């Protein structure tokens, strides 16, 4: 590159783009001709035997032609022929001859023309080399301007300003792809650069741009400019991909950190209210400036705000329970069980009016499904009229899935704690009942019998009939005590279960029931004792409830068992409306079934009877596993 630059500088010195003035050339030519004449005269004076050589004048012709062109060169050639004839061809004086001077003049002229042509060609090459060097410098500067900016639009603008400055144009625009600014440059000329398979690069210049400049921009600078712009586009795409990846990574890390904090609170046994408040707080961190809420569906077709925060992240307390009516997110999700978006400006119903009053315009809701049943809704709402971004739905879905798990764990933990309390209470109650039964029944009879025997011991036994009556009465009292103890033991653990299994015991319950019972048993062989006891108590409690509360005309008991589980259902045609959590009986049954790793459920729509179902595995439950809860089913699914 250094050698090329040196050659270019020497060519520029010898072959300037614009020759010096012609008068200067004429003066220089006169000096050169005089100097050549003097030199030949001096050589002839030194050596009179040598003849002057006209070829010396050719050197001057070539030199002058190279700088000032063929026109001055031809003139110098003719003048050199005349001067040579005048000074060096004897006799002295001007005596031109056709045979000698004309050929000499023609030769000088041909040399001048040839020298001029070569000089012009060399000058063109020098000018072209200068232009290419300048274009390379321009391309390098444009590349620095475009690639030196962080964003592609600002880089293209900087590169366009550089081109306009270097080519002396009032305005230049560089475009790529489908963007166009042609209408913003009056009378613009558009130069399309590059192949069609790549994004088109357009150079927009004023319509008054000289054709030579257009050719330079299109043919010489165009390929380099196209590569620069495509490189900038690829770099921008790469930067965009990296930024998106970094943003996605940061978002994922934030989500994971938020979920970890909430999961830690759940694992440490935090109260449900605190857990729900933590969930909305983390949602607010993921969606700053948005309104976030956790809503729970209630059995009476209303919705309750379990935790709610405004756009500043402040908790909103004592929010009213609102009915599910009109067109809104909670109603849509209740119908479809899927994600929903809504424009609150056009929504209807009490919920929509409440949110409109708070200045909310857009909403995005994701259903919270706990143990297969719709529990509630996670809501993100915007105070701006613009739609909530699509990326928010993906993030909210991922977060809500884990929120569902956390809610299930929280509720199961609460149920487990409550069931443990109930089991302890039930055990205490059972001990007190057994103590009372023993005290009021067998214990009183045994004390009475002991007193009677002591009286008999102190009295005379001469009267044999009286002695026989005493022994007979004692035997009768002992039999009654035995029967009382048997009944008491049967209340603790049914004797028929140990003797014949679950099927005979269920038949006995069906015979004793006041309400007729349709018994459908498909049980082959004996079941594990703990399972038989659980089935017995579930059916016994269910039939007792039917007799006391259902006003039913008939009941149906179905028990099916296979190698893995036993499934039972107790149905009636009574008044329905049973509340699963309304009393201790059904709650105790749920605790008993779930303690064995089973599932318990009840369906009791008003005036449509009641169906109680349970599924109990035959294998021993894993003590480390979480309790599984069968959700309550609504009246119509």
C-alpha positions as CSV (number, residue, x, y, z in Angstrom):
1,X,0.0,0.0,0.0
2,X,2.9,2.4,0.7
3,X,4.5,1.7,-2.7
4,X,1.2,2.2,-4.4
5,X,0.7,5.5,-2.6
6,X,4.2,6.6,-3.6
7,X,3.7,5.8,-7.3
8,X,0.3,7.6,-7.1
9,X,2.0,10.8,-5.7
10,X,4.7,10.8,-8.4
11,X,2.2,10.3,-11.2
12,X,0.2,13.2,-9.7
13,X,3.3,15.4,-9.7
14,X,4.3,14.6,-13.3
15,X,0.8,14.4,-14.7
16,X,-1.4,16.9,-12.9
17,X,-5.1,16.7,-13.5
18,X,-5.2,20.2,-14.8
19,X,-2.1,21.3,-16.9
20,X,-0.5,24.7,-16.1
21,X,-1.5,27.7,-18.3
22,X,-0.6,27.5,-22.0
23,X,1.4,30.7,-21.9
24,X,3.6,29.1,-19.3
25,X,4.0,26.1,-21.6
26,X,5.0,28.3,-24.5
27,X,7.6,30.1,-22.4
28,X,8.9,26.8,-21.1
29,X,9.0,25.5,-24.7
30,X,11.0,28.4,-25.9
31,X,13.5,28.0,-23.1
32,X,13.8,24.3,-23.8
33,X,14.3,24.8,-27.5
34,X,16.9,27.5,-26.9
35,X,18.7,25.2,-24.4
36,X,18.7,22.3,-26.8
37,X,20.1,24.6,-29.5
38,X,22.8,25.9,-27.3
39,X,23.7,22.4,-26.1
40,X,24.1,21.2,-29.7
41,X,26.2,24.3,-30.7
42,X,28.5,23.7,-27.7
43,X,29.0,20.1,-28.6
44,X,29.8,21.0,-32.2
45,X,32.3,23.6,-31.1
46,X,34.0,21.1,-28.9
47,X,34.1,18.5,-31.6
48,X,33.9,20.1,-35.1
49,X,34.0,16.7,-36.7
50,X,30.7,15.6,-35.1
51,X,27.4,16.5,-36.8
52,X,24.5,17.9,-34.7
53,X,21.8,15.3,-33.9
54,X,18.2,16.5,-34.2
55,X,17.1,13.7,-31.9
56,X,18.0,15.9,-29.0
57,X,14.9,18.0,-29.7
58,X,12.7,14.9,-29.3
59,X,13.4,14.9,-25.6
60,X,12.0,18.4,-25.2
61,X,9.0,17.6,-27.4
62,X,8.2,14.5,-25.2
63,X,8.6,16.4,-21.9
64,X,6.5,19.3,-23.0
65,X,3.8,17.1,-24.5
66,X,3.5,15.1,-21.4
67,X,2.7,18.2,-19.3
68,X,0.8,20.5,-21.7
69,X,-0.6,18.0,-24.2
70,X,-0.3,17.2,-27.9
71,X,-1.3,20.6,-29.1
72,X,1.7,22.4,-27.6
73,X,3.9,19.3,-28.4
74,X,3.2,19.5,-32.1
75,X,3.9,23.2,-32.1
76,X,7.2,22.6,-30.3
77,X,8.0,19.8,-32.8
78,X,7.6,22.1,-35.8
79,X,9.5,24.9,-34.0
80,X,12.3,22.5,-33.2
81,X,12.6,21.4,-36.9
82,X,12.8,25.0,-38.0
83,X,15.4,26.0,-35.4
84,X,17.5,22.9,-36.2
85,X,17.5,23.9,-39.9
86,X,18.2,27.5,-39.1
87,X,21.1,26.9,-36.8
88,X,22.7,23.6,-37.5
89,X,22.1,22.8,-41.2
90,X,24.7,24.5,-43.4
91,X,24.7,26.8,-45.1
92,X,23.7,29.3,-42.4
93,X,20.2,30.7,-42.4
94,X,16.8,29.2,-43.0
95,X,16.6,27.0,-46.0
96,X,14.0,24.4,-45.5
97,X,14.0,21.4,-47.8
98,X,11.3,19.0,-48.7
99,X,13.7,16.0,-48.6
100,X,15.2,16.6,-45.1
101,X,13.2,19.1,-43.0
102,X,9.7,17.9,-43.7
103,X,10.4,14.3,-42.7
104,X,12.2,15.6,-39.6
105,X,9.1,17.8,-38.7
106,X,6.7,14.9,-39.3
107,X,8.8,12.6,-37.0
108,X,8.8,15.2,-34.3
109,X,5.0,15.7,-34.7
110,X,4.4,11.9,-34.5
111,X,6.5,11.7,-31.4
112,X,4.5,14.6,-29.9
113,X,1.1,13.0,-30.7
114,X,2.2,9.6,-29.3
115,X,3.6,11.3,-26.2
116,X,0.4,13.3,-25.8
117,X,-1.8,10.2,-26.1
118,X,0.3,8.2,-23.6
119,X,0.3,11.2,-21.2
120,X,-3.5,11.6,-21.5
121,X,-3.9,7.9,-20.8
122,X,-1.5,8.0,-17.8
123,X,-3.3,11.1,-16.6
124,X,-6.7,9.3,-16.8
125,X,-5.2,6.4,-14.9
126,X,-3.8,8.7,-12.3
127,X,-7.2,10.5,-11.9
128,X,-8.9,7.1,-11.7
129,X,-6.5,6.0,-9.0
130,X,-7.0,9.1,-7.1
131,X,-10.8,8.6,-7.3
132,X,-10.6,5.0,-6.2
133,X,-8.4,6.0,-3.3
134,X,-10.8,8.7,-2.4
135,X,-13.7,6.3,-2.7
136,X,-11.9,3.8,-0.5
137,X,-11.4,6.5,2.1
138,X,-15.1,7.5,1.8
139,X,-16.2,3.8,2.1
140,X,-14.0,3.5,5.2
141,X,-15.4,6.6,6.7
142,X,-19.0,5.7,5.9
143,X,-18.3,2.2,7.5
144,X,-17.0,3.9,10.6
145,X,-20.1,6.2,10.8
146,X,-22.6,3.4,10.2
147,X,-21.0,0.7,12.3
148,X,-20.0,3.2,15.0
149,X,-23.6,3.8,16.1
150,X,-25.5,1.5,18.4
151,X,-28.7,1.6,16.4
152,X,-29.1,1.0,12.7
153,X,-31.3,4.0,11.8
154,X,-28.9,6.5,13.4
155,X,-25.9,4.7,11.7
156,X,-27.6,5.0,8.3
157,X,-28.2,8.7,8.9
158,X,-24.6,9.3,10.0
159,X,-23.4,7.4,6.9
160,X,-25.7,9.5,4.6
161,X,-24.4,12.7,6.1
162,X,-20.9,11.6,5.4
163,X,-21.7,10.8,1.7
164,X,-23.4,14.1,1.3
165,X,-20.4,16.0,2.7
166,X,-17.8,14.1,0.6
167,X,-19.7,14.4,-2.7
168,X,-20.9,17.9,-2.1
169,X,-24.6,17.0,-2.2
170,X,-27.3,18.8,-0.2
171,X,-28.9,15.6,1.1
172,X,-28.4,11.9,0.8
173,X,-30.5,9.0,2.3
174,X,-29.5,5.4,2.8
175,X,-32.4,2.9,3.0
176,X,-32.6,-0.8,3.5
177,X,-35.5,-3.2,3.0
178,X,-39.0,-1.8,2.6
179,X,-38.4,1.6,4.3
180,X,-38.6,4.6,1.9
181,X,-38.0,8.3,2.2
182,X,-38.2,9.1,-1.5
183,X,-41.2,11.5,-1.1
184,X,-39.3,13.5,1.5
185,X,-36.6,14.4,-1.0
186,X,-38.1,16.4,-3.8
187,X,-37.1,15.1,-7.3
188,X,-35.0,12.3,-5.8
189,X,-33.0,9.8,-7.8
190,X,-33.0,6.3,-6.3
191,X,-30.0,4.0,-6.8
192,X,-30.7,0.4,-6.0
193,X,-27.6,-1.5,-4.9
194,X,-27.1,-5.3,-4.6
195,X,-28.7,-8.5,-5.5
196,X,-32.4,-9.2,-5.1
197,X,-31.9,-12.2,-2.8
198,X,-30.7,-9.9,-0.1
199,X,-32.5,-6.9,1.4
200,X,-32.3,-4.1,-1.1
201,X,-30.1,-1.2,-0.3
202,X,-31.2,2.1,-1.8
203,X,-29.2,5.3,-2.1
204,X,-31.5,8.3,-2.5
205,X,-29.8,11.5,-3.9
206,X,-31.2,14.7,-5.3
207,X,-32.3,14.6,-8.9
208,X,-29.7,17.3,-9.8
209,X,-26.8,15.0,-8.9
210,X,-24.2,15.0,-11.9
211,X,-24.2,11.8,-13.9
212,X,-20.5,11.2,-13.2
213,X,-21.2,11.3,-9.5
214,X,-24.2,8.9,-9.9
215,X,-21.9,6.5,-11.8
216,X,-19.3,6.7,-9.0
217,X,-21.9,6.1,-6.3
218,X,-23.6,3.3,-8.2
219,X,-20.7,1.5,-9.8
220,X,-17.7,2.2,-7.6
221,X,-18.9,3.0,-4.2
222,X,-22.2,0.9,-4.5
223,X,-20.8,-2.6,-3.9
224,X,-18.8,-1.5,-0.8
225,X,-21.7,0.5,0.5
226,X,-24.0,-2.5,0.1
227,X,-21.7,-4.8,2.0
228,X,-21.3,-2.2,4.8
229,X,-25.1,-1.8,5.1
230,X,-25.7,-5.6,5.1
231,X,-23.0,-6.0,7.7
232,X,-24.7,-3.3,9.8
233,X,-28.1,-5.1,9.3
234,X,-26.7,-8.4,10.4
235,X,-24.9,-6.9,13.3
236,X,-28.2,-5.2,14.4
237,X,-30.1,-8.5,14.1
238,X,-27.4,-10.2,16.2
239,X,-27.5,-7.4,18.7
240,X,-31.3,-7.7,18.8
241,X,-31.1,-11.4,19.3
242,X,-28.6,-11.0,22.1
243,X,-30.7,-8.3,23.7
244,X,-33.8,-10.4,23.5
245,X,-32.0,-13.4,24.9
246,X,-30.6,-11.3,27.7
247,X,-34.0,-9.9,28.4
248,X,-35.6,-13.4,28.3
249,X,-32.9,-14.7,30.7
250,X,-33.4,-11.8,33.1
251,X,-37.1,-12.3,32.9
252,X,-36.7,-16.0,33.6
253,X,-34.4,-15.4,36.4
254,X,-36.8,-12.8,37.9
255,X,-39.7,-15.3,37.6
256,X,-37.6,-18.1,39.1
257,X,-36.5,-15.9,42.0
258,X,-40.1,-14.7,42.6
259,X,-41.4,-18.3,42.6
260,X,-38.6,-19.4,44.8
261,X,-39.5,-16.7,47.4
262,X,-43.2,-17.7,47.3
263,X,-42.4,-21.4,47.4
264,X,-40.1,-20.8,50.4
265,X,-43.0,-19.1,52.2
266,X,-45.3,-22.0,51.4
267,X,-42.7,-24.6,52.5
268,X,-42.2,-22.8,55.8
269,X,-45.9,-23.0,56.6
270,X,-46.8,-19.3,56.0
271,X,-50.5,-18.3,56.4
272,X,-52.6,-18.4,53.2
273,X,-53.2,-14.6,53.4
274,X,-49.5,-13.9,53.5
275,X,-48.8,-16.4,50.6
276,X,-51.5,-14.8,48.4
277,X,-50.1,-11.3,49.2
278,X,-46.6,-12.5,48.3
279,X,-47.9,-13.9,45.0
280,X,-49.5,-10.5,43.9
281,X,-46.4,-8.7,45.1
282,X,-44.2,-10.9,42.9
283,X,-46.7,-10.4,40.0
284,X,-46.4,-6.7,40.4
285,X,-42.6,-7.0,40.2
286,X,-42.9,-9.0,37.0
287,X,-45.5,-6.5,35.6
288,X,-44.6,-3.1,37.0
289,X,-47.2,-0.4,36.6
290,X,-50.0,-3.0,36.1
291,X,-52.9,-3.8,38.4
292,X,-52.5,-7.4,39.7
293,X,-55.0,-9.6,41.5
294,X,-55.8,-13.1,42.7
295,X,-59.5,-13.9,42.5
296,X,-61.3,-16.9,43.9
297,X,-64.6,-18.3,42.7
298,X,-67.3,-18.8,45.3
299,X,-70.1,-21.4,45.3
300,X,-72.8,-18.7,45.0
301,X,-71.4,-17.4,41.6
302,X,-69.6,-14.5,43.1
303,X,-65.9,-13.8,43.1
304,X,-63.6,-12.7,45.9
305,X,-60.4,-10.7,45.7
306,X,-58.0,-12.9,47.8
307,X,-55.2,-10.4,47.2
308,X,-55.1,-7.3,45.0
309,X,-52.6,-4.5,44.3
310,X,-52.8,-1.3,42.4
311,X,-50.2,0.0,39.9
312,X,-48.0,1.3,42.7
313,X,-47.9,-2.1,44.3
314,X,-50.1,-1.1,47.3
315,X,-52.4,-3.8,48.7
316,X,-56.1,-3.1,48.4
317,X,-58.0,-4.3,51.5
318,X,-61.7,-5.0,52.1
319,X,-62.6,-5.4,48.5
320,X,-66.3,-6.3,48.0
321,X,-67.5,-9.7,46.8
322,X,-68.9,-9.1,43.3
323,X,-71.5,-11.2,41.4
324,X,-70.4,-12.9,38.2
325,X,-72.6,-11.2,35.6
326,X,-72.2,-9.5,32.3
327,X,-69.3,-9.7,29.9
328,X,-66.0,-9.8,31.8
329,X,-62.9,-11.9,32.3
330,X,-64.0,-13.9,35.3
331,X,-67.3,-14.8,33.6
332,X,-65.5,-15.8,30.3
333,X,-62.9,-17.9,32.2
334,X,-65.7,-19.6,34.2
335,X,-67.4,-20.6,30.9
336,X,-64.3,-21.6,28.9
337,X,-61.7,-22.5,31.5
338,X,-59.1,-20.9,29.3
339,X,-57.1,-17.6,29.1
340,X,-59.1,-14.5,28.3
341,X,-58.4,-10.9,27.3
342,X,-60.9,-8.1,27.5
343,X,-61.3,-4.4,26.8
344,X,-63.0,-3.0,29.9
345,X,-64.2,0.1,28.0
346,X,-66.8,-2.2,26.4
347,X,-67.2,-4.8,29.2
348,X,-70.4,-5.1,31.2
349,X,-71.6,-6.2,34.6
350,X,-70.7,-5.2,38.2
351,X,-67.1,-6.3,37.9
352,X,-66.6,-4.3,34.8
353,X,-68.1,-1.2,36.3
354,X,-65.9,-1.5,39.4
355,X,-62.8,-1.8,37.3
356,X,-63.8,1.0,35.0
357,X,-64.2,3.3,38.0
358,X,-60.6,2.6,38.9
359,X,-59.4,3.7,35.5
360,X,-58.5,0.3,34.1
361,X,-58.8,-0.3,30.3
362,X,-57.4,-3.7,29.4
363,X,-57.2,-7.0,31.2
364,X,-55.6,-10.4,30.9
365,X,-56.7,-13.3,33.0
366,X,-55.4,-16.9,33.3
367,X,-57.4,-19.6,35.1
368,X,-56.0,-21.1,38.3
369,X,-56.8,-24.8,38.3
370,X,-56.2,-26.7,41.5
371,X,-56.5,-30.5,41.5
372,X,-58.3,-30.4,38.2
373,X,-61.0,-27.9,39.2
374,X,-61.3,-24.2,38.5
375,X,-60.2,-22.4,41.6
376,X,-59.8,-18.8,40.6
377,X,-58.2,-16.3,38.2
378,X,-54.8,-14.6,38.0
379,X,-55.4,-11.1,36.7
380,X,-53.1,-8.5,35.1
381,X,-54.8,-5.2,34.2
382,X,-53.5,-2.1,32.5
383,X,-54.4,1.5,33.0
384,X,-53.4,2.3,29.4
385,X,-55.7,1.8,26.4
386,X,-53.1,-0.1,24.5
387,X,-53.4,-4.0,24.4
388,X,-51.4,-5.9,26.9
389,X,-48.3,-7.4,25.1
390,X,-48.5,-11.0,24.0
391,X,-45.3,-11.8,25.9
392,X,-47.2,-11.0,29.1
393,X,-49.6,-13.9,28.5
394,X,-46.8,-16.4,28.2
395,X,-45.2,-15.2,31.4
396,X,-48.5,-15.1,33.3
397,X,-49.3,-18.7,32.1
398,X,-46.0,-20.0,33.4
399,X,-46.4,-18.1,36.7
400,X,-50.0,-19.2,37.2
401,X,-49.1,-22.9,36.7
402,X,-46.8,-22.7,39.7
403,X,-49.3,-20.5,41.6
404,X,-51.8,-23.3,41.2
405,X,-49.4,-25.8,42.7
406,X,-48.6,-23.5,45.5
407,X,-52.3,-22.9,46.3
408,X,-52.9,-26.7,46.2
409,X,-50.0,-27.2,48.5
410,X,-51.2,-24.4,50.8
411,X,-54.8,-25.7,51.0
412,X,-53.6,-29.3,51.4
413,X,-51.3,-28.3,54.2
414,X,-54.1,-26.4,55.9
415,X,-56.4,-29.4,55.4
416,X,-53.8,-31.8,56.8
417,X,-53.3,-29.6,59.8
418,X,-57.0,-29.4,60.4
419,X,-57.5,-33.1,59.9
420,X,-54.7,-33.8,62.4
421,X,-56.5,-31.6,64.9
422,X,-59.8,-33.3,64.2
423,X,-58.2,-36.7,64.6
424,X,-56.7,-35.8,68.0
425,X,-60.1,-34.3,69.0
426,X,-61.9,-37.4,67.8
427,X,-59.5,-39.7,69.7
428,X,-60.1,-37.7,72.8
429,X,-63.8,-37.8,72.3
430,X,-63.7,-41.6,71.7
431,X,-61.7,-42.2,74.9
432,X,-64.2,-40.1,76.9
433,X,-67.1,-41.9,75.2
434,X,-65.6,-45.3,76.0
435,X,-64.9,-44.2,79.6
436,X,-68.5,-42.9,79.9
437,X,-70.0,-46.1,78.4
438,X,-67.9,-48.3,80.7
439,X,-68.9,-46.2,83.7
440,X,-72.6,-46.1,82.9
441,X,-72.9,-49.6,81.7
442,X,-70.7,-52.6,82.7
443,X,-69.0,-50.8,85.6
444,X,-72.3,-50.0,87.3
445,X,-73.5,-53.5,86.8
446,X,-70.3,-55.1,88.1
447,X,-70.4,-52.9,91.2
448,X,-74.1,-53.8,91.8
449,X,-73.2,-57.5,91.3
450,X,-70.3,-57.3,93.8
451,X,-72.6,-55.7,96.4
452,X,-75.2,-58.4,95.9
453,X,-72.6,-61.2,96.2
454,X,-71.2,-59.6,99.4
455,X,-74.7,-59.5,100.9
456,X,-75.1,-63.1,100.0
457,X,-71.8,-63.9,101.6
458,X,-72.8,-62.3,104.9
459,X,-76.3,-64.0,104.9
460,X,-77.1,-67.6,105.6
461,X,-77.4,-70.0,102.7
462,X,-79.7,-72.5,104.5
463,X,-82.5,-71.5,102.1
464,X,-81.5,-73.5,99.0
465,X,-84.2,-71.9,96.7
466,X,-83.0,-68.5,97.6
467,X,-79.4,-69.5,96.9
468,X,-80.5,-70.8,93.5
469,X,-82.3,-67.5,92.7
470,X,-79.1,-65.6,93.7
471,X,-76.9,-67.7,91.4
472,X,-79.4,-67.4,88.6
473,X,-79.6,-63.7,89.0
474,X,-75.8,-63.5,89.1
475,X,-75.5,-65.5,85.9
476,X,-78.1,-63.2,84.2
477,X,-76.3,-60.1,85.3
478,X,-73.0,-61.5,84.0
479,X,-74.6,-62.3,80.7
480,X,-76.0,-58.7,80.5
481,X,-72.5,-57.4,81.3
482,X,-71.0,-59.6,78.5
483,X,-73.6,-58.4,76.0
484,X,-73.0,-54.8,77.0
485,X,-69.2,-55.3,76.6
486,X,-69.8,-56.9,73.2
487,X,-71.9,-54.0,72.0
488,X,-69.3,-51.6,73.2
489,X,-66.6,-53.5,71.4
490,X,-68.7,-53.7,68.2
491,X,-68.9,-49.9,68.3
492,X,-65.1,-49.7,68.3
493,X,-64.5,-52.4,65.7
494,X,-67.3,-54.3,64.0
495,X,-66.9,-58.0,64.8
496,X,-68.3,-59.2,61.4
497,X,-65.5,-57.4,59.7
498,X,-62.9,-59.7,61.4
499,X,-65.1,-62.8,60.8
500,X,-66.5,-62.5,57.3
501,X,-65.1,-59.3,55.6
502,X,-66.8,-56.2,54.2
503,X,-69.6,-57.8,52.2
504,X,-71.4,-59.5,55.1
505,X,-71.0,-56.3,57.2
506,X,-72.5,-54.2,54.4
507,X,-75.4,-56.6,54.0
508,X,-76.1,-56.3,57.8
509,X,-76.0,-52.4,57.5
510,X,-78.5,-52.6,54.6
511,X,-80.9,-54.9,56.5
512,X,-80.8,-52.6,59.6
513,X,-81.4,-49.4,57.5
514,X,-84.9,-47.8,57.8
515,X,-84.6,-46.6,54.2
516,X,-84.6,-49.5,51.6
517,X,-81.1,-50.0,50.3
518,X,-80.1,-51.4,46.8
519,X,-76.8,-53.1,47.5
520,X,-74.4,-53.7,44.5
521,X,-71.2,-55.4,45.6
522,X,-68.4,-56.5,43.3
523,X,-65.7,-57.5,45.7
524,X,-63.8,-60.8,45.2
525,X,-62.2,-61.9,48.5
526,X,-61.0,-60.0,51.5
527,X,-59.6,-56.5,51.4
528,X,-56.9,-55.1,53.7
529,X,-58.4,-54.6,57.2
530,X,-57.8,-50.8,57.2
531,X,-59.6,-50.5,53.9
532,X,-62.6,-52.6,55.1
533,X,-62.9,-50.5,58.2
534,X,-62.8,-47.3,56.1
535,X,-65.5,-48.6,53.7
536,X,-67.7,-49.8,56.6
537,X,-67.6,-46.4,58.3
538,X,-68.2,-44.4,55.1
539,X,-71.2,-46.5,54.2
540,X,-72.5,-46.5,57.8
541,X,-72.2,-42.8,58.2
542,X,-73.8,-42.2,54.7
543,X,-76.8,-44.4,55.5
544,X,-77.2,-42.7,58.9
545,X,-77.2,-39.3,57.2
546,X,-79.8,-40.5,54.7
547,X,-82.1,-41.7,57.4
548,X,-81.7,-38.5,59.5
549,X,-81.6,-35.7,56.9
550,X,-82.2,-36.8,53.3
551,X,-85.9,-37.7,53.4
552,X,-85.1,-40.3,50.8
553,X,-87.3,-43.2,49.6
554,X,-84.5,-45.4,48.5
555,X,-80.7,-45.6,48.7
556,X,-78.1,-47.3,46.6
557,X,-74.7,-48.6,47.8
558,X,-72.2,-49.6,45.1
559,X,-68.8,-51.1,46.0
560,X,-66.3,-52.3,43.3
561,X,-62.8,-53.6,43.9
562,X,-59.9,-54.6,41.7
563,X,-56.3,-55.4,42.3
564,X,-55.3,-51.8,43.0
565,X,-58.2,-49.9,44.6
566,X,-61.7,-50.1,45.9
567,X,-64.4,-47.6,44.7
568,X,-67.7,-47.0,46.5
569,X,-70.7,-44.7,46.0
570,X,-73.7,-44.1,48.2
571,X,-76.6,-42.4,46.4
572,X,-80.1,-41.4,47.5
573,X,-83.1,-39.6,45.9
574,X,-83.6,-37.2,48.8
575,X,-83.7,-33.4,49.1
576,X,-79.9,-32.9,48.5
577,X,-78.1,-29.7,49.5
578,X,-75.6,-31.5,51.8
579,X,-72.7,-29.3,52.8
580,X,-69.4,-31.2,52.8
581,X,-67.8,-28.9,55.4
582,X,-71.0,-28.2,57.4
583,X,-70.6,-30.9,60.0
584,X,-68.1,-33.2,61.6
585,X,-69.5,-36.5,60.1
586,X,-68.5,-35.9,56.4
587,X,-65.3,-34.1,57.4
588,X,-64.3,-37.1,59.5
589,X,-65.0,-39.5,56.6
590,X,-62.9,-37.3,54.3
591,X,-60.1,-37.4,56.9
592,X,-60.3,-41.2,57.2
593,X,-60.3,-41.7,53.4
594,X,-57.5,-39.3,52.7
595,X,-55.4,-40.7,55.6
596,X,-55.3,-43.9,53.5
597,X,-54.2,-42.0,50.4
598,X,-57.7,-42.0,48.9
599,X,-60.0,-39.5,47.3
600,X,-63.3,-38.4,48.7
601,X,-66.1,-36.4,47.0
602,X,-69.7,-35.4,47.3
603,X,-72.3,-34.1,44.8
604,X,-75.5,-32.8,46.4
605,X,-77.5,-30.4,44.2
606,X,-80.7,-29.1,45.9
607,X,-83.7,-31.3,45.3
608,X,-81.7,-33.8,43.2
609,X,-80.4,-36.2,45.8
610,X,-76.9,-36.8,47.1
611,X,-74.0,-38.9,45.8
612,X,-71.1,-39.6,48.1
613,X,-68.1,-41.3,46.5
614,X,-64.7,-42.5,47.7
615,X,-61.7,-44.2,46.1
616,X,-59.2,-46.0,48.4
617,X,-56.0,-47.6,47.2
618,X,-55.3,-51.1,48.5
619,X,-51.5,-50.5,48.8
620,X,-50.0,-48.9,51.9
621,X,-49.9,-45.1,51.5
622,X,-46.5,-43.4,51.3
623,X,-46.2,-41.4,54.5
624,X,-43.9,-38.9,52.8
625,X,-46.3,-38.2,49.9
626,X,-48.5,-35.1,49.9
627,X,-52.2,-35.6,50.7
628,X,-54.3,-35.8,47.6
629,X,-57.7,-34.1,47.8
630,X,-60.7,-34.8,45.5
631,X,-62.2,-31.4,44.8
632,X,-65.9,-30.8,45.4
633,X,-68.0,-30.9,42.2
634,X,-70.5,-28.3,41.4
635,X,-74.2,-29.2,40.9
636,X,-73.9,-29.3,37.1
637,X,-70.2,-30.0,36.6
